[in-house]
Amino acid sequence: TNPVAWLRTRFYYLLIRLYFDQEFRIEEFTRGAKQAFSVVSKLLSQCKLDLLDELVSAEVLQVLKEKISSLPDSHRDALAADMDAIMYTTEGDVHIYYDDDGMKFVSILMRFWYLNGANLPDEVPGETRVFQIVFGDESTKEKRHLLTANYEFRREFTEGAKPDWTITRIEHPRLLE
């Protein structure tokens, strides 16, 4: 990653610990984000959007309802990520902001790379190559795709607010477009 971006995110984590949550640890947050990503991605692939109310913002949920209904089965299947299929996770942008009413928020963008065995074409719309990994020998080979997803988590830190992180952005490039 970019060293300047890495330093900036570490500075934001320090600010979060100093001013919002003294017990905040990025390692613990990352573990929770991976679990949330796995649960949400599986529910998306199963079209069980009504079970996402507490995890995903209402705005994102509305957009997902429109997009999911028009996806081909192969793309829906490719949304699901098992915990053990998540190959790499990294933090993206971190933002601390206040709204006009004095409410305090923190948002953290997480990027996930995961393996999925969905039956996707070698080339997907937009002529972008999907990475494929083959397991086994020639007679029993199993094809997996290395896919990416970006999920943004937001939490309100205003006094009296619930201490819950909500997903405010979901992107599965080449699948949910």
C-alpha positions, 0 to 999 in steps of 0.5 A, a space after each residue: 500500500 501507499 506509505 502516506 495512506 498507511 500513515 494517514 489511516 494509522 493517524 485516524 485510528 489514533 484519533 478514534 482511540 483518543 476522542 471517540 473510543 479508547 478501546 478501538 483496535 483495528 485488528 478487532 474491527 477487521 475481524 468483525 468486518 470480515 464476519 459482517 462481510 461474510 454474513 451480508 454477502 451470503 444473504 445477498 446471494 440468497 436474496 434474503 434482503 429482509 434480514 439485512 435491516 440491522 446491518 445495512 443502511 436503508 439507502 444501500 438496502 433500497 439500491 440492493 433490492 433494485 440491483 439484486 432482482 436483475 442479476 443472473 444466478 451466476 453473479 448472485 452466486 459469486 457474491 457469497 464469501 465464506 470466512 475461510 475463502 477470504 484471502 486478504 483484507 485491508 482497510 481503505 479510507 478512514 473518515 471522521 466527520 461531523 454533520 450540521 447538527 453536531 453528530 459525530 461519525 467515523 467511517 472505514 472502507 474495507 476491501 476484501 479479496 475472496 475465492 468463489 466457485 461460481 460459474 462465471 464467464 472468463 470475461 465479464 462485461 466491460 472486458 475486465 479479466 476475472 482471475 481464476 485459480 485451478 485446484 487439483 489435477 487435470 481430471 478433478 480440477 476445480 475452478 475458483 475466481 478471485 473476486 473483490 468487494 468493498 464495504 464501508 462501515 459507519 458508526 455514530 459516536 454522538 453521546 447516547 447513540 447505539 454503538 453499532 457499525 452499519 454498512 453504508 456502501 457495498 460494491 462488488 465490482 463486475 457483479 453488482 453494477 
